Amino acid sequence: MNNIYNESSYLDTMNAWWRAANYLSACQLYLLDNPLLRRPLEMKDVKKKIVGHWGTVPGQNFVTVNCNRVINKYNLDMILLSGPGHGGNFFIANDYLDGSYSEIYPNISQDEKGMQKLFKQFSFPGGVPSHCAPETPGSINEGGELGYSLAHGFGAVFDNPDLIATVIVGDGESETGPLATSWHSNKFLNPISDGAVLPVLHLNGYKISNPTILSRISHEELESLLKGYGWKPYFVEGNDPKVMFQKMTETMDTVIEEIKAIQKNARENNDAKRPIWPMIVLRTPKGWTAPKLVDGVHIEGSFHAHQVPIEITDEDHLHLLEKWLRSYQPEELFNEEGKLKESIAAISPKGDHRLGMNPHANGGKLLRDLVMPDFRDYAVDVKEPGMTEAQDMMEFGKFVRDIFEANRASKNFRIFSPDEGMSNRLNHAFEAENRPWEAEMLDTDEHLDRIGRIMDGMLSEHMCEGWLEGYLLTGRHGFFDSYEAFVRVVDSMAAQHAKWLKVCNQLPWREEIASLNFILTSHIWQQDHNGFTHQDPGFLDHIANKKADVVRIYLPADTNCLLSTMDHCLRSKNYVNVVVASKHPRPQWFSMDEAVKLCTQGLEIVNWASNDQGIEPDVVMACAGDTPTLETLAAVSILHEEMPELKVRVINVVDLFKLQPAQEHPHGLTDAEYDMMFTTDKPIIFAFHGYPTLIHELTYRRHNRNLHVRGYKEEGTITTPFDMRVQNDIDRFHLVEDVLLRLPKEKFGNKTAHLFQQMEDKLVEHKQYIHENGQDLPEVANWKWCKK
């Protein structure tokens, strides 16, 4: 190996790069003008409102220049993930130094004028955020929320055998639940088929105003903790840059060579047993290289360096800022034009090896469409609506199995869930793939293997979504299946990803990636052994509030609708798709042709259940979701039998955003289309899977305000599925009553009172039976009421 990378002159040049990165990072915080300090600093040169973070920045710049060195020395394919969240100015600074920032944003040129624009835009109205955002070339880890850097790093290297993801883990971030859990990801990394993750735990000692836990425990305790997680920690500690560069280069060489040796052994000897992967613990002062004291207050090495080290309130502070910025000696770093000097720029990686330009950090560049079997081949044969029974998720699993098979050579598809693959009835998927497991295996284990792509071996929703996001962001495909109630654990993760995609949609250089697909099953309407704790449909409300150009919500009524929906979702790009699906035996309503038409349109009048053909209906019965569909059709069959003169229109909704006006969501119906289907004044009885308020929120601008929504009302316990519907008034008897209460008395008065009483009697009868027998009445279970 060429020893040039270890010579003192090379280390001096790295130090110069580091000083340049620190200078650019600090100036992004403060300066509006005078970018190279060619004249004394004046108040007009400084931003009126200084916003951003400094404390983590010098340490991250230090890691970055050391990554550049090993990329060059070992010809590595490497990406960098910044976990601390704040300090996005560090990544921008390094992107600017290696030229990638100016390539993507030509207006931020590599000269004095471009540098001035670079500084002004940071944390400035209309500019760029203070964290590593989508606007930052090379970043795949959104800094808006802490805890997911390691999970994203592991997701990035799954099925990427030549990629190394260096992950800077903040010591504040390390106190979050997801990050603490992420250390266990090494039990799922296969050294033959996957790449490697190099964590750099950056201990700078403080959070916003408190010390960090891992920085205040003993060296022995920290080392034992990390070894207990299955890592081999190397410690690089100090504050003298000259000494630290020598230590860090030696350590980086050691860990890269260990990673390469692990992979060489595994791949040459087909040895997939779990190795002990190396990692680095980097301890540097908080706000390294900032002023030691400001107004008698310690800055460098204290929490006071976390955000803005010097508040510019007077001339003394201005002079102190100038002294600090000049300490980096910008005249030694940049030429007369304001460009990084050639002798320093020479140590940058070239082309796509630059951290800002690695294609894995712009995963759409590497995205290849899935090879998709024809979903119609997995259709349930529905000869008559409601007479065939099937488990939607079980049948969908056959489709998933064959997606695995069709893409085996590409190795670009995985599914993720927290120990729920079998529980969520994806049983057939295990015919094609196993769960990856690098820890101890027993003869009694099932579906565990050293290589596998069903990622459900870890009981953490955070980890599963984090892995999936990293996998998607680097150009692959997958979905996350979860119990509906507990997908709420990742509310904020889903929100951050949706925000990421929203911004990416505004950046032409960010290539589209595969959509983040959620399948919510084991849902609220059948929790007969878990009860109230497992009932929460609020994820739909949470997602519905995100930007309309990013989010989609689908509620397929049966297997064929689920197959059609998921085929669409797995082909889509740059969306967050949420699909609610049943895993229990359910009546099947739509033939495959009917399902494709319904799902393509998003909602449709169900002609075989309606009797208003050619005339205005007396009432509209709408439903969204498998259980609401079941109960609505049962209620309609009662009405057809008892009141045949009543004209009922049945509408099934699969694409929830069809209900929104077209000007609010790209899938929304126009007012004319909505009025044609739902009428302008007739009663609408809407049975909905989730909280009723969501339907009201989506439709409140529509002309027809004669809307009554039934949905989940936070009523539940361990009870039967039908009793759950009764408790929340979404059962067939309450739906019939809702219709009767809204019919004009002059037209239907003679019949409604009798039928209303009949429904009340039925409710009493069913409740009594459930209370005495612990199960639903056979006529409910066997579908007596529902007829074609």
Secondary structure as UniProt FT lines:
FT   HELIX           3..6
FT   HELIX           8..30
FT   TURN            35..36
FT   HELIX           43..45
FT   TURN            55..56
FT   HELIX           57..74
FT   STRAND          77..82
FT   HELIX           88..97
FT   TURN            98..99
FT   HELIX           100..104
FT   TURN            106..107
FT   HELIX           112..121
FT   TURN            125..126
FT   TURN            134..135
FT   TURN            137..138
FT   TURN            143..144
FT   HELIX           149..157
FT   TURN            158..159
FT   TURN            161..162
FT   STRAND          163..170
FT   TURN            171..172
FT   HELIX           173..175
FT   HELIX           177..182
FT   HELIX           183..188
FT   TURN            191..193
FT   STRAND          196..203
FT   HELIX           213..216
FT   HELIX           219..228
FT   TURN            229..230
FT   STRAND          231..237
FT   HELIX           241..268
FT   TURN            269..270
FT   STRAND          277..283
FT   TURN            286..289
FT   STRAND          293..294
FT   TURN            295..296
FT   STRAND          297..298
FT   TURN            300..301
FT   HELIX           303..305
FT   HELIX           315..326
FT   TURN            327..328
FT   HELIX           330..333
FT   TURN            336..337
FT   HELIX           342..345
FT   TURN            346..347
FT   HELIX           351..353
FT   TURN            355..357
FT   HELIX           359..365
FT   HELIX           375..378
FT   TURN            385..386
FT   STRAND          388..391
FT   HELIX           392..406
FT   TURN            407..411
FT   STRAND          413..416
FT   TURN            421..425
FT   HELIX           427..431
FT   STRAND          435..436
FT   TURN            443..444
FT   STRAND          448..449
FT   STRAND          454..455
FT   HELIX           461..473
FT   TURN            474..475
FT   STRAND          477..483
FT   HELIX           485..490
FT   HELIX           491..504
FT   TURN            505..506
FT   TURN            508..509
FT   STRAND          516..521
FT   TURN            524..525
FT   TURN            528..530
FT   HELIX           531..534
FT   HELIX           539..544
FT   TURN            548..550
FT   STRAND          551..554
FT   HELIX           559..571
FT   STRAND          576..580
FT   STRAND          585..588
FT   HELIX           592..601
FT   STRAND          603..605
FT   HELIX           607..609
FT   TURN            613..614
FT   STRAND          619..624
FT   HELIX           626..642
FT   TURN            644..645
FT   STRAND          648..653
FT   HELIX           656..659
FT   TURN            662..664
FT   TURN            666..667
FT   HELIX           671..678
FT   STRAND          684..688
FT   HELIX           692..699
FT   TURN            700..701
FT   STRAND          707..710
FT   HELIX           721..727
FT   TURN            728..729
FT   HELIX           732..742
FT   HELIX           745..773
FT   HELIX           778..781
FT   TURN            782..783
//
